[in-house]
Amino acid sequence: MDFDRDSVSRPFAEERRLVAEACRVLAARGLADGFLGHLSLRVDDERLLVRCRGPQERGLAWTTADDVHLVDLDGMPAGDAELDGWTTPHELPLHTEVLRTRPDAVAVAHAHPPAVVAADLAGLRIRPIVGAFDIPGARLAAGGVPVYKRAVLIRNRALAAEMTAAMGERPVVLLRGHGLTSAGATVAEAVLNAISVDQIARLALTIASAGGVLSNLPAEDLAELPDLGGGLNHATAWRHEIARLPHTSDL
């Protein structure tokens, strides 16, 4: 199966493949199962690769390296023919403002997970309700997942600045009535953080619908959770996400 047959000669070919795979992971996990959502990867101080929309848009589940284009922080093409027939996301400022203001961020994922939106609207915060079920997720939730309270399309720098202010130094921010934005030092980290938040939101909704009461993991249990290291938390977890992607013969 060849997801990138037309892009092998372009600059950053491997990075384009990685962004495309990450988009398919978001779709496979149900975080962006339509045609909305996107992911970006910084390649240097002034340029990023971002999933764009072309004339035959099919949605994130069918993203290929040909959908990923090189632009500058103002959204202008940063290479020959980069945007011929393609358009950057309307919410590109969401990505570029994070990359401008967060030197620790290399990748940014934006998705519309229904469970995350529903849990937030129901007043259910993302909190450390689980332990060894998802250790990275428990630690992320314990640090806090802030909420940007405007349900708007983040289509300019002013709105993006509001979002990044709400996000602060945290890796994930919820966007009320909208979705989430997740940043990471790698593409895998940005996506895996989003998956963890979605899993906790799903569990919270299930518990609440069953009449249960959400409570935080005891501090002593949280402290007991080991750091299993990036080899398991990121590398192995990411190989699993790639391996579980549907085999789609027409890509």
ABEGO torsion letter per residue (X at the ends): XBAAAAAAABBGAAAAAAAAAAAAAAAAAGABABABEBBBBBABAABBBBBBBBAABAEAAABBAAABBBBBAAGBBABBGAABGBBBBAAAAAAAAAAAABAABABBBBBBBAAAAAAAAAGBBBBBABBAABAAAAAAAAAEBBBBABBBBBABAAAAAAAAAAAEABABBBBBGAEBBBBBABAAAAAAAAAAAAAAAAAAAAAAAAGBBBBBBBAAAAAABBBAEAAAAAAAAAAAAAAABBBBAAX
